[in-house]
Amino acid sequence: MNLLAVDTATEKLSVALASGRDTWLFEADAGLRHSELVMETVDMLFKRAALKPEDLSGIVCAGGPGSFTGLRIGFSLAKGLALALGCRFAAIPTLDCMARPLFSLKGLVIPVLDAKKSSFFCALYKGGVKVCADMDAGPAAIAEAIGAAIADTAGQAKQALLFGPGAGMLHEKLLQLPRTPSAPLTATDIVLGTGIRWGNAQTLLEIARETDIFANNVTDFSAGPEYIRKSDAEQIANSR
């Protein structure tokens, strides 16, 4: 299958194109320039792979959580191309993609995105299994979730590895919290994964291939990003 994967959920722009066993990947710290760069990046990868858009079998994108604007850009591109080309489309949760390359590690694996307003998007994974739903929470609530998961890690490594664009900030805030019975975390319990930062396009391709996502799912072009949190505009409208 010829598959295109697009991740615009964070400041890292990540686009990958797979043809058979060959993969072409482009990543850049795009900041707020995703909308400017993503289409020319897709065109460049098609040229490198000597493929035409109509050769695509399917398109996958990061499904959220993440940047509200970035997710909309990724979904608009993926769904627009899929509709125009008559191919399949699917979205895969952002945090699942971030955690997947570290599934072989012992202990907890926690991908973290800065959700602003003193909150973070994160989820907890253990042995390749997601042990909680995606969270939009402050440090205290996350500390309790980590404490409960560590307490339930009998016979396994009890450390929690934080990584991702928001990991450094969350790590600092967790260490500032007082220890409590429900969150008895110490500096040895929570480890910051320095230097672990990448986009998710290549992992999107791996998940799409291994799960045979297009064979097992009906394309839903009405699907949108999983924001978890309402936008500022929605919150203002609901408060009126």
N, C-alpha and C positions, 0 to 999 in steps of 0.2 A: 504494500500500500504506500501511496505517496501522501504524507501527512504534514500539515502545517500547525505549529504550536506558537501561541502568542501569550506572553505574560507582561501585562502593564499594571499589575496590582501595587507595585512599589515604585520607588525612584529608579530602580534598575529596569531598563528595557531589555527584554529577553525574547528572541525570536528564533525558532528552529524549524528546519525543513528536512524531512526524512524521505528518502527514496530507496526502497529496499533496505539494505544494511548500511547505507551511507547516510550521514547526517551533516548538515551545514548549520552552524550556530553563530549568532551575533548577539553580543551583550554590551551594554553601555550604561554608564550613570547618566541617564537622560534628564533627571530633574523633572521639570514641568514641560519637557519638549516631546513627550510621547506622540502627540498628535502630528507633530511636524516630521518625525523620524520613522514612524512605524511602517508606513506604506513604502517609502523608498528602501527601507530595510528588507521588506518582503520581496520587492522587485529585485533587489541585489541578490538575495538568496536563490530566487528562481533562475537567474542568469548563471550563478555559480554552479547550480545543479543541472543546468541545461534542461529545465522543465518549463512547461507552460502552465498558467493557472488552471486551465481546463484538465490538466493531468492529475489534479488533486483528488484524493479519495475522501478526505475529511479534514476538518479544522477543529482544534481544541484551544481553549483559552482558560486562564485562571479565573475561577468562579467567585472568589472572594473568601474571606474579607480582605480589605485593602483600601487603597485610595479610592474615594468615591469617583472622582474624575477619571483616574486611571482605569478602573474597572469598566466604566462606561465606554471608554475608548476601545478597550480590548474586545468587549462584547459587540460593539457596533461594527468593528472591522471583521470579526469572525463570522457574525451572522450575515452581514452584508455580502461578504465574499461567498459564503455557503449558498445563500439564496441566488446570487447571480450565476454561480457555477453549477448549481443543482447538485451539490455534494452535502455530506453529513456535517453536523455541528454538535459539539458537546462542551460542557464546562466542568472543570475538576476543582474541588476546594483548594484554595491557596495554601492553607496550613498543612494539608495532607501532602502537597507537593514539596513544601519546604522540609518536612520531617522525613520523607521517604529515604533520602540518601544516608540517613543516620539510623535506620531501623536495626542495623546489626549491633549497635552499641548496647551495653547493659545499662540498667538504670532508666531514669526518665529522660525523654527528649522533648524539649519545649521550644518550638518556633515562636518568635515574638515579633509583632509589628506595633509601632507606636500609633495608638488610636487617638492621640491628642486628649486634651481635657483631663490629664492625669490618669488616663486609662490605657489599656493595652489589649490588642487582639492576640490571643494565644490559645493553644490546646496542649494537652498532655498525652504523650505516647509512651508505651512500655512494651518492649519486645515486638515492635512493629504493629501494635494494636492501639487504637485511639481509646483512651480511658476516660475522656470527658468530652462534652460538646464544645464547640468553638466558644471562647469566652470574650466578652467585652467587659473588662473588669479593672478595678484598681489594685494596687500592690497587696493590700490586706487580704482581699478575697482570693487573689492568686496564691498568696502564701498559704492560706488554709487548704486550697486544693492540692498544692504540692505536698504539704504536711500529711494530708490524708493518703495521698498516693504513695509517699515514701513509707508510711506506716504499714501499708498493705503490700510492701515489696519484700516478702519473706524469702530469704535465701538468695537474694539478688543484690546487685550494687544499689546502694541507697542514694546515690548522688543524682542531682537533677542538672542537666546541661541546658543552659539558655543560649539561644543563638538567633540570628536574624537582625534586621535593621533596628529593632527596638530593644534588643537584649541588654545592651550596655546600660541604658537608662533604667530598665526594670531591675536589673541586678543591683544597681546602686540603691534603689529605693527599698528593695527587699532587705538588704543588709542594715538599713536604718530602722527597720521595724523592731519593736520590742518582741522578745520571744514569749509565746503564749502556749498553753497546752494544746490548742488546735493548730498552731503554726510554730513549732519549736525549731525553726530553721537556724543554722549556723553557717558561717562562711565555708565550711567544708561540705555542707549539704548542697549548695547551689554553686555551680561552676559556670563561668562565662566563657563561651566558645569564641575566643578571639580569632579574627581572620576568617570566620565561617560566614561568607556572604556571597550569594550568587543569585542569578535569576532562575526561573523555574521552567523555562521552555523545554529543555532537554528532558526533565523529569516528567513533564506533561506528555511528551511523546512516549516515554517508557510505560507510563500508566495506561495510556491509550492502547498501546500494543499488547501489554500483558493481560489487561482486562478485556480486550477485544470490545472496547466500549461502543463502537458503532454497530456491532452485531447484536449487542444486548440491550441497546437503548433506542427508543424512538426519538428522532430529533424533534425537539420542542422549540420552535423559533420564538415563542412567547416568553421563554425563560429569561430571567435577568440575573444580575449579580446578587450574591448573598452578602448584603451589607452588614448584617447583624444589628447595627445601630441605624436609627433614622437620621436623615440628613438634617442640617441646621434649619433649612427652610421648612421641612416637614414638622420638626419640633416646634417651631414658631407658629405654624399654621394650626397645629393641634392644641396649642396653649391658648388660642383665642376663643 
